[in-house]
Amino acid sequence: MTIEFPVVLAPLAGYSDLAYRLLCRRHGAAYCSTEMMLDKLLLVDGRLRRRLVQLDDRDHPLAGQLIGGAPETMAAAARIVCQMGFDVVDVNFACPARKALARQRGGYLMSRPEQAVAILRAVLAAGAGPAPKPVTVKLRQKFRNADDDSAFWRIAEAALEAGAAAVCIHARSVEMKYTGRADWAFIAEVKRRFPQATIIGSGDVLHPADALEMLERTGVDAVAAARGVLGNPWFFRQVADLAAGREPYQPRLDEQRELLAWHFDHARRTHGPRAAKIMRKFGIKYARMHPAPTKVRAAFVNVSCSDHWQAVLEEFYGGG
């Protein structure tokens, strides 16, 4: 699989749903990932699975990211992801959320490298066949701040030896979550140690210039942008502008208004009655691009229906 531009949309719990992925595609995201999908939920064909798995012909290539703690269940979920039409299976050993750790998923696996390796081998075997789907893995540098990096190297080496297509590294410990600074020197070391492998860097890509800086400083093959993209789906176009020596694109208020209206409309198609609640948190992120971010943020906080959303657009984004 060849990606046109080496800055991609990372999996974003609560944000990288179909509607937001399509927005990012419109503005230059060549590759996207779903939100985390719990393996057990994918095994039951019901309302929760239909809410998690929403595909669109415009949304490819697309990785379906899985989270879970047992090789058998993760392998079964990986088979379903392949059958449904995802292009890549991504395995999450990086999530630092308390719920994931308490249930021995996500970042917890950085403290259990042999269990992580068993899961990866099972997922890779599940995707094997006449037309195998690539399997990638998302890792953290280590579990606790005081740990050494041995668990990372054990998992990464085993993953690549078993046939994983790429390793994405968020260079913080699980314990750090998103505090402090990501260790870009460690990302560079990963690429030096695996020069022939596809290595994706993640962490502290908060502005378009950060993506280009990570590519230059670490030598990674691609950068996964996460928090920097929230409320700014133009991020990918802005990175491309900088790479071409242009000033990064800045959307006018009327363009922001059009995009926000489109997003709410598609959120209703994706989430139904839950759209207003979901869009409230998006609105708070979008407010950062407005000339009066504090006022706009406060207005979005109070959104509880489509009429409220429209009222915010009318008041702050240039009227009809």
N, C-alpha and C positions, 0 to 999 in steps of 0.2 A: 504494500500500500504506500503510495506517495502522497504526501501532504504538500499543498501548494505553497504555504507560508508557515514558517516554524514557530508560530505563536498560536496556541490552541486554548479552547475553553475547558477549564478544569471542572471536575464534578463539584457541584455546589449544593449542599444539602439545603432544601427549602427554596432554592432559586433556579437551578438549571433544569427547569421543566421544559416541556415542548415549546410553550409560547416564548420563553426567554431565549431558548436555543435558536429558534427561528429568527428572532430579532438580531442575535449575534451573527447568524449566517448572512443576513441582509447587509451587514456592515463588515464583512471580511473574515469571519471565523471559518476556517477551512475544515476544522475537525472539532467535534464536541463530545462531551460525555454526559450521561444522565446523572441525576442525583443518585445517591447510594440506594440500592435495592436489596432489601433483606432476602436472603436466599429462601427462607421458609415461606415468605409471602408469595414468591414466584411459583411455588409448587402447588398452590391452590388457585384454580381459575375462578376468581370471584371479584368483588368490587374493588378490593385493595390492589389486586394485581392489575386490573384495568386502569386504575388511577396511576400506578407506577409506570406502566408500560404504555406509552403513547408515541406511536411512530408516524412519520410523515415522509413522503418521497423527497421533500426538499431538505431533509435533515440527515444527510449522509456525506461522508462516512461518520458513523456514530458508535461510540463505545457504551456498552451497558455495564455499569459498575456494580459489582456484587460485594456484599459484606456478610460474613457468617463465620462460624467457628469450627465446623465439622467437615472433613473432606467429602463424605458421602453426600451431604446436603448441598454443599457448594458445587460439587460435580453435577448433581441433578439440576440445579438452577442454571449452571452454565449450558447444559444441553438445551434447556428451554430458551435461553437468551439466543443461542445460535439458531434454533428453529424459528424464532419470532422475526428474524431478519436484521438483528444488530450486526454490525461489521466487525466489532472487536469485543472481547470479554475482558473487563478490567477488574482486578482483584484488589480490594482495599484492605491493607494492613497498616493504615495510617491514621484513621479517624481518632481524634483524642476526646470525643464526647464522653461524658460520664456514663451515659446509658450503654454505649458500646463497650466501654471498659468493664463495667459491672457484669455484662453478659458475655464477656470473653470474646469480643469481636474487634474488628478494626485494629486500632493501635495496640490493643492488648497482645496481639500476635507478635509484636516486636520483642516481647518478653518470653516468647515461646517459639524460638526459631524452628525447631524440629516439627512442631505442629504446623507452622506456616508452610514449611517445605512440603509436608504431606498434602496440605490443601492445594498448593500450586500444582503438584504432580497429578492430583486427582482431576483438577480443572483442565489441565492440559490434555490428559487422556480423554476427558469427556468431549473435548473439541476436536479430537483427531478424527480423520476420515478422508474421503475422497476430496473434499473441499474444506479443509480445516480453517477455522476462524482464528486470527491472531489472538493471543492472550498476553495482556500486559499486567504489571503489578505496581501498586503505589505503596511506597515505604516511607517511614520516618528514619532519621539518622540513628536513633536509639530509643529505648523506652524511658528510662530515667536520666536526669542530667548527669548523675554520678556514674552511669554505665559506660563501658567502653563501646566501640563500634563493631564488636565481633558478631553480634546478632545480624546486623545489617549485611555484613559481608557474606555470612553464611547463607542468608536468604537470597541475596542478589546473585551470588555465584551459582547456587542450586537452580534458581529460576532460569538463568541464561543457559546453563548446561542442559536443562530439561526442554528448552525450546521456547521460552518466553520471548515475545517479539520486542518488548521494551520494558525498561524499568524507569519509573518516575520517582524522584527523590525529593521529599520535603525536608530540608536540612535543619530541622529542629527536633528535639526530643518530643516524645508523646507528652511527657510531663509539662513541657513548656507551652503546649497548645499553640497559641499564636502570639505569645509575648516574646520580648527580646528580639534579637536579630537572627535571621536565618544564616547558616554557615555556608556561604557560597564557596569558600575554599574547599569544603568537604565535597560539594557537588563537582567541583573541578577535579578532585582526586578520584571520584567515581568514574568520570569520563576517562581520565588517564589510565585507570586500571582496566577499563573495558573499552578500549579504543574502537573495536569493531562493532560494539553493541549500540543499539539506539537508546540513548539516555535522555530523559526529559527532566528539566529542572523546575522546581517549584519553591515558592517562599519569598515574600517581600517584593513581588512584582505588582506594585501598587500604582504605578504610572507607566504610560507607554514607553518612556525612555528606559525604565527599569528592565523591560523585556530585552531590549537590544543590548543593554549593559550586561545582563546575565549571559546572553549568547556569546558576547565577546570575552568576558572574564572567565567563563567556565568551560567553553568549548562544547557545551551540550548540543544535541541535535535539535531540540525544541524546548520551548518554555510553555508551561501550563499556567495561564493567568487565572486567578481566582478572585480575591477581594477587590483587586483593582478594576474588575469588570462590572462589579455590582453597581447598577445605576448608570453605567456608561457602556452600552453595547457598541458605541463608536470606537471603543478601545482598539479593536483590531485594525480598523482603517487608520487610526492615529499612529499605530506602530508602523504600518506600511508607509505612511507619509514620512515619518522620521527616517526610515530606512532608505527612502528615495531622495532624501535631502530637502523635503518640503516641510512647511509649517504644518503641525498636526491639525487636522480638521476640527473645527469648533461649531457644533450645530446651533443655528439660530433658535430663538424661542418658539417660532412657529413650527420649526422642524421637530423640536422637542415635544411640542403639543401633539403633532400628528403621530409621533411614535408612542407617546403615552396613551393616546386614544386607541391606537391599534393594539397595544399591549393589553389594555383592559378588555377589549372586545375578544381577543383570543384567549385571555385567561378565563373568561366566562365559558367559552367553548371547551376549554380544558378541564376546568374545575367546577363549573356550574354555580350553585348558590354560595360556594366557598370563595368565589373569586374576589369579592370585596376585601375579605379578611386577608387573603394572600397578597393582594395588590397593595395593601396598606404598607407592608414592609418594603415593597419595591419603591413606592412613592417616596418613602423616607430616604432611600438611596438616590433616587433621581433628583431630589431637592438639592443635593450637593452641587449640581451643575447650574442651578438657577442663580441669578444675581442677588436674590434675597433668600438665601438658603434657610435661614432660621424660621422665617415666616411660612415658607412653603412646607418645610418639614412639619411644623405645628399643624398646618392645614391637612396634610396627608394623614397625620396621626388620628384624626377624627373621622376619616372616611369609613363608612359602614355599608355603602350601597353605590350603585352606578351613578345615581344622581349626585351624590357627594363628590365622587371622582370628577364628574363633569363640571361641577361647580368650582373645584380647585383649578381646573384647566381654564375656565372662563375668567376667573379672578386674576390668575398669575401668569398665564401663558398666551395672552394676547386676544382673548375673546373669540367669537365665532369667525 
